[in-house]
Amino acid sequence: MKNKLTLAACQLPDIQSDIDKALSLIISYAKIAQNKDAELVCYPECFLQGYEVSSKTRSLAIDLASSSFQTILSQLANLSPILIIGLIELNDNKLFNTAIVVHQGQLLGRYRKVNLLKGEQQVFEAGSDYPIFELGKLKFGINICYDLNFPESVQAIAKQGAELLVCPSNNMMRHQTAEIWKHKHIESRSERAKEASIAMLSSDVTGFRKNRISYGPTAFIDNKGTVVKQLPLQKEGLLVHTLTV
């Protein structure tokens, strides 16, 4: 017997260095998704502290073994969906671009970005594995933003029997670059999904920051590479999609 499973992904404003504000949005959007019967919600890359690659990054990082992180988890305890949240992680004095998987205030696991941009390599350590998680009968894995440019990163998830790839992203780019990639992001992801025969759920930031802009995209792409749903570019919102598993 096949079951219905509802997924959600957030397209949110780019928040910098304000964990309380980011956490407030995480909770409010989780509640909206929960009211729509979503069982999984994805947030953008490094959303908790804001995507930052500079000398400031270390001061923003959070240790997942710390009491401050436990305080954050406690605020998520009454939310029923599985939450996939991008953050800057501190571990053993090293920094990682990480996506955590949380359910009702419990940390289920994490994925550390494997493929780092040149600028990121000066700040973050690269991850080395591709963990698989379960939501009922659905197996899913995670890639973070730039990972999606590498077919082997998508294949690493698909080869483990996962049917869904969840993709926290942050495509805040300089205007000229953003225009070039405005539609190429979704086209590239469609290719990856088709190649690996895996569905993708992506979440991104939108808006402006100094001389940069992010359009998105936040979308659900099926395992044939078809863009089934996509939020309007440059608009905050919540994508909700129900699939059969």
C-alpha positions as CSV (number, residue, x, y, z in Angstrom):
1,M,0.0,0.0,0.0
2,K,1.4,3.4,-1.0
3,N,1.4,6.3,1.4
4,K,1.3,10.1,0.9
5,L,4.1,12.2,2.2
6,T,4.1,16.0,2.3
7,L,7.3,18.0,2.0
8,A,8.0,21.7,2.5
9,A,10.8,24.1,1.6
10,C,11.3,27.7,2.6
11,Q,12.5,30.6,0.5
12,L,13.5,33.2,3.1
13,P,15.2,36.5,3.5
14,D,19.0,36.5,3.9
15,I,19.5,37.1,7.7
16,Q,23.0,37.9,8.9
17,S,24.3,37.3,12.4
18,D,20.9,37.3,14.1
19,I,20.2,33.8,15.4
20,D,17.1,34.8,17.4
21,K,15.5,36.3,14.2
22,A,16.5,33.3,12.1
23,L,15.2,30.9,14.8
24,S,11.9,32.8,14.9
25,L,11.5,32.4,11.2
26,I,12.4,28.7,11.4
27,I,9.7,28.1,14.0
28,S,7.0,30.2,12.3
29,Y,7.5,28.5,9.0
30,A,7.6,25.1,10.6
31,K,4.3,25.8,12.2
32,I,2.8,26.8,8.8
33,A,4.2,23.7,7.2
34,Q,2.9,21.6,10.1
35,N,-0.6,23.0,9.6
36,K,-0.3,21.8,6.0
37,D,0.6,18.3,7.2
38,A,4.2,18.6,6.1
39,E,6.4,15.9,7.6
40,L,9.7,17.5,6.5
41,V,10.8,21.1,6.1
42,C,14.0,22.3,4.5
43,Y,15.7,25.7,5.2
44,P,18.5,27.5,3.3
45,E,22.2,27.0,3.6
46,C,23.8,28.4,6.8
47,F,20.4,30.0,7.6
48,L,20.8,30.0,11.4
49,Q,23.7,32.4,11.5
50,G,23.7,33.7,8.0
51,Y,26.1,32.6,5.2
52,E,29.4,34.2,6.1
53,V,32.9,33.4,4.8
54,S,35.3,35.8,6.5
55,S,37.2,36.4,9.7
56,K,33.8,36.8,11.4
57,T,32.7,33.2,10.6
58,R,34.3,31.6,13.7
59,S,32.6,34.0,16.1
60,L,29.2,32.9,14.6
61,A,29.9,29.1,14.7
62,I,28.1,26.8,17.1
63,D,29.2,23.5,18.7
64,L,26.5,20.9,18.5
65,A,27.6,19.6,21.8
66,S,27.2,23.0,23.6
67,S,24.5,24.1,26.0
68,S,23.6,27.0,23.6
69,F,22.8,24.5,20.9
70,Q,20.7,22.4,23.4
71,T,18.7,25.6,24.1
72,I,18.1,26.0,20.4
73,L,16.9,22.4,20.1
74,S,14.5,22.9,23.1
75,Q,12.8,25.6,21.2
76,L,12.1,23.2,18.3
77,A,10.7,20.4,20.6
78,N,7.0,21.1,19.9
79,L,7.3,21.0,16.1
80,S,6.3,17.7,14.5
81,P,8.0,17.9,11.1
82,I,11.6,16.8,10.5
83,L,13.6,20.0,10.1
84,I,16.7,20.4,7.9
85,I,18.5,23.5,8.9
86,G,21.7,25.0,7.5
87,L,24.2,26.4,10.0
88,I,27.9,27.1,10.7
89,E,29.3,24.3,12.9
90,L,32.2,24.4,15.2
91,N,33.8,21.0,16.0
92,D,37.2,20.3,17.5
93,N,38.3,23.8,16.6
94,K,37.3,23.3,12.9
95,L,34.5,25.0,11.1
96,F,32.0,23.2,8.8
97,N,29.2,24.3,6.5
98,T,26.6,21.9,8.0
99,A,22.9,20.9,7.6
100,I,21.4,19.4,10.7
101,V,18.4,17.0,10.8
102,V,16.2,17.6,13.8
103,H,12.9,16.0,14.9
104,Q,11.0,17.3,17.9
105,G,14.0,18.9,19.5
106,Q,16.3,15.8,18.9
107,L,19.3,15.9,16.7
108,L,19.1,13.0,14.3
109,G,22.3,13.7,12.4
110,R,24.1,16.1,10.2
111,Y,25.6,16.5,6.8
112,R,28.8,18.5,6.2
113,K,29.2,20.1,2.8
114,V,31.7,18.1,0.8
115,N,32.4,20.3,-2.2
116,L,33.5,23.8,-1.1
117,L,33.8,26.9,-3.2
118,K,37.3,28.5,-3.4
119,G,36.4,31.1,-0.8
120,E,34.9,28.6,1.5
121,Q,38.1,26.5,1.5
122,Q,39.8,29.3,3.4
123,V,37.3,29.0,6.2
124,F,35.6,25.6,6.3
125,E,36.8,22.0,6.4
126,A,35.2,19.7,3.8
127,G,32.9,17.0,4.9
128,S,33.7,13.4,3.9
129,D,30.5,11.3,3.9
130,Y,26.9,11.2,2.8
131,P,24.6,10.0,5.6
132,I,21.2,8.7,4.8
133,F,18.1,9.5,6.9
134,E,14.6,8.0,6.9
135,L,11.1,9.5,7.0
136,G,8.7,6.6,7.2
137,K,9.5,4.5,4.1
138,L,11.3,7.3,2.4
139,K,15.1,7.4,2.5
140,F,16.7,10.8,1.9
141,G,20.1,12.4,1.8
142,I,21.5,15.9,1.7
143,N,23.7,18.0,-0.6
144,I,24.4,21.7,0.1
145,C,24.3,24.2,-2.7
146,Y,27.6,23.9,-4.7
147,D,27.6,20.1,-4.1
148,L,24.9,20.0,-6.8
149,N,27.4,20.9,-9.4
150,F,29.1,17.5,-8.9
151,P,27.2,14.4,-10.3
152,E,29.1,12.2,-7.9
153,S,27.7,13.9,-4.9
154,V,24.1,13.3,-6.1
155,Q,25.0,9.8,-7.1
156,A,26.5,9.1,-3.6
157,I,23.0,9.6,-2.2
158,A,21.1,7.7,-4.9
159,K,23.4,4.7,-4.7
160,Q,22.4,4.2,-1.1
161,G,18.8,3.7,-2.1
162,A,17.6,7.2,-1.3
163,E,14.6,8.5,-3.3
164,L,14.9,12.1,-2.2
165,L,17.8,14.6,-2.1
166,V,17.3,17.6,0.1
167,C,19.3,20.7,-0.9
168,P,19.8,23.7,1.4
169,S,21.3,26.5,-0.7
170,N,22.3,30.1,-0.6
171,N,22.7,31.7,-4.0
172,M,23.4,35.3,-2.9
173,M,25.6,36.4,-5.7
174,R,27.0,39.6,-7.3
175,H,24.3,41.0,-9.7
176,Q,26.1,40.1,-12.9
177,T,26.7,36.5,-11.8
178,A,23.2,36.2,-10.4
179,E,21.7,37.2,-13.8
180,I,23.8,34.5,-15.5
181,W,22.6,31.8,-13.0
182,K,19.1,33.1,-12.6
183,H,17.6,30.0,-14.5
184,K,20.8,27.9,-14.8
185,H,20.5,26.7,-11.2
186,I,17.2,25.0,-11.8
187,E,18.3,23.6,-15.2
188,S,21.5,22.1,-13.6
189,R,19.5,20.5,-10.8
190,S,17.0,19.0,-13.2
191,E,19.9,17.4,-15.0
192,R,21.4,16.0,-11.8
193,A,18.0,14.6,-10.8
194,K,17.5,12.9,-14.1
195,E,21.0,11.5,-14.2
196,A,20.7,9.9,-10.7
197,S,16.9,9.2,-11.0
198,I,16.3,10.9,-7.7
199,A,13.9,13.6,-6.6
200,M,15.2,16.9,-5.2
201,L,13.7,19.4,-2.7
202,S,15.7,22.7,-2.6
203,S,15.5,25.7,-0.3
204,D,17.2,29.1,-0.9
205,V,17.4,32.7,0.4
206,T,16.1,35.6,-1.6
207,G,16.5,39.4,-1.5
208,F,19.5,41.8,-1.5
209,R,22.7,42.1,0.5
210,K,25.0,45.0,-0.3
211,N,26.0,44.5,-3.9
212,R,24.5,41.0,-4.1
213,I,21.1,39.5,-5.0
214,S,19.5,36.1,-4.6
215,Y,16.6,35.0,-6.8
216,G,16.2,31.5,-5.4
217,P,15.3,29.0,-6.6
218,T,13.2,26.9,-4.2
219,A,11.7,23.9,-6.0
220,F,10.6,20.3,-6.0
221,I,12.0,18.4,-9.0
222,D,11.0,14.8,-9.7
223,N,13.3,11.9,-10.5
224,K,12.8,12.5,-14.2
225,G,14.2,16.0,-13.9
226,T,10.8,17.7,-14.2
227,V,10.3,20.9,-12.2
228,V,7.0,20.0,-10.5
229,K,6.7,23.1,-8.3
230,Q,8.8,26.2,-7.9
231,L,8.3,29.3,-5.8
232,P,8.3,32.7,-7.7
233,L,11.9,34.0,-7.9
234,Q,12.8,36.8,-5.4
235,K,9.7,36.2,-3.3
236,E,9.6,34.9,0.3
237,G,7.4,31.9,0.7
238,L,6.8,28.2,1.5
239,L,6.7,25.5,-1.1
240,V,4.5,22.4,-0.1
241,H,4.4,19.3,-2.2
242,T,2.8,15.9,-1.6
243,L,4.3,12.8,-3.1
244,T,3.4,9.1,-3.1
245,V,5.9,6.7,-1.5
